[in-house]
Amino acid sequence: MRKKETASQKAIQQQVAWAAPVLGLVLLLLLPVFARYNDYVLQVFTHALLLATLALAWNILGVSGSISLGHAAFFGAGAYTSALLSLDLGVSPWATIPLGGVLAAGIAAIMGLFCLRLRGAYFALATLAFVEIPKVITDNWDGLTRGSLGLVGLPGLPSLRLGSYHFDMSGSLVGSYYFVLGYGLVLLVLVTLLFRSNLGLALQAIREEEVAAEAIGIQVQKYRLLSLLLSAFFTGITGACYGHLIRYLEPGLVYGLHFSAIPMIFAICGGRFTILGPALAALVLYPVDQFIFHPLLPAGHEFLYGAVIILAILFMPSGVWGQLRKGHFVSIKTGSIE
């Protein structure tokens, strides 16, 4: 009987693991149809998708066990690089967005020289302090970045031209939404391949036991640096997309603690050592915050993030998606807690 129950639980677990992402993707693809008369809904979910990509990028480093509070440095650098190249030099955003990721990776390489030998809370605090360097430079280099005045009137997201077909991604909310959704799906595929590659296995080994990983020949510093560079590169691309999406930038906005803390919150709540968990948390928590808590508490609505991270740490240390993958929720329903 016990074996039958276990087999049934595993079957239900596998069905949930497959059905939930597929259903979620279908809903996301059809959302513009459902929300065609409500621009606010589409704006919220476009931003939620962008935050989902930020959480996915953050988790490339997070899967190694490191917690970064400095990803706003990469986000802001990517945003300003793409914005300045397109605004001042007229370069197409198709080129400037990847270049934003490249500069963010360069900043990550500098950060790695000073921070990667640190562990735990020391690493997190060092990355948090590092954000001030690009922020101060951006805030005071008036001749290039306009300083605290910010950048206004940025070009929108790039348009897609295929022969006579023209898809304007900045002229409509639907176009922007599908652009960000497309980028999110591409990043999700890349993160999946990364986590299942030798690099992903090495990062997991480092997370579980760094000394043992080094003893069997894994170059710990090399892999941690590589994960930081990849994480920064995609965070920079997300920042660049954000700048072209809202078409306005200023240092306090893109280098703020919000863009350092929010991906960590989503990763912890959704499942820091899972692939889908961080993205799913972003797609659920941000709309809940905007549709429910923001109207009720305009000045303190972000307490939601503090509450859910405390609950996640206390009761779901592997995150909601991590718990579902383990089948703990299924076990509770069938009366046996494992």
Secondary structure, 3 states (H helix, E strand, C coil): CHHHHHHHHHHHHHHHHHHHHHHHHHHHHHHHHHCCCCHHHHHHHHHHHHHHHHHHHHHHHHCCCCCCCCHHHHHHHHHHHHHHHHHHCCCCHHHHHHHHHHHHHHHHHHHHHHHCCCCHHHHHHHHHHHCHHHHHHHHHCHHHHCHHHCEECCCCCCCEEECCEEECCCCCHHHHHHHHHHHHHHHHHHHHHHHCCHHHHHHHHHHHCHHHHHHCCCCHHHHHHHHHHHHHHHHHHHHHHHHHHHCEECHHHHCCCHHHHHHHHHHHHHCCCCCCHHHHHHHHHHHHHHHHHHHHCCCCCCHHHHHHHHHHHHHCCCCHHHHHHHCHHHHHHCCCCC
